[in-house]
Amino acid sequence: MSTFYNIIAQSGGGPWVIKHIDGWYYMTRTTGIDLRIWRSHLLTTIDADAGQIVWKPSGSGPACKAIWAPELHHIQSAW
C-alpha cells in the first residue's frame, strides 16, 4: 500500500487556492475554529506557517462552530 503525502497542505480539508495577478498564491482551508489565509509565491510552500487569522467566531450563536470549506474570491478589485 502507498501513502499519499500532500505537499501543499499538511492538515485541514476543503482547501481553496487562487493565484492572484500580484504573483502570490492565496489559500484558505478548513481549520474548524477560525478563518485563516495563507500566502506564498510558491504553491509548495504555502503551508509553511500558521497563516493569518482573518475571522474568529464569537463563541455562541449562529456560525460559532464547525467552520469549514471557506473560499476566496477577488471581484472588482476587492476580496
Secondary structure as the mmCIF struct_conf table of DSSP 4:
data_model
#
loop_
_struct_conf.conf_type_id
_struct_conf.id
_struct_conf.beg_label_comp_id
_struct_conf.beg_label_asym_id
_struct_conf.beg_label_seq_id
_struct_conf.end_label_comp_id
_struct_conf.end_label_asym_id
_struct_conf.end_label_seq_id
BEND BEND1 ILE A 7 ILE A 8
BEND BEND2 GLN A 10 SER A 11
BEND BEND3 GLY A 13 GLY A 14
STRN STRN1 TRP A 16 LYS A 19
TURN_TY1_P TURN_TY1_P1 ILE A 21 ASP A 22
BEND BEND4 GLY A 23 GLY A 23
STRN STRN2 TYR A 25 THR A 28
STRN STRN3 GLY A 32 GLY A 32
BEND BEND5 ILE A 33 ILE A 33
STRN STRN4 LEU A 35 SER A 40
BEND BEND6 HIS A 41 LEU A 42
HELX_RH_3T_P HELX_RH_3T_P1 LEU A 43 THR A 45
TURN_TY1_P TURN_TY1_P2 ILE A 46 ASP A 47
BEND BEND7 ALA A 48 ASP A 49
STRN STRN5 GLN A 52 TRP A 55
BEND BEND8 GLY A 59 GLY A 61
TURN_TY1_P TURN_TY1_P3 PRO A 62 ALA A 63
BEND BEND9 CYS A 64 LYS A 65
STRN STRN6 ILE A 67 ILE A 67
STRN STRN7 ILE A 75 ILE A 75
TURN_TY1_P TURN_TY1_P4 GLN A 76 SER A 77
STRN STRN8 ALA A 78 ALA A 78
#
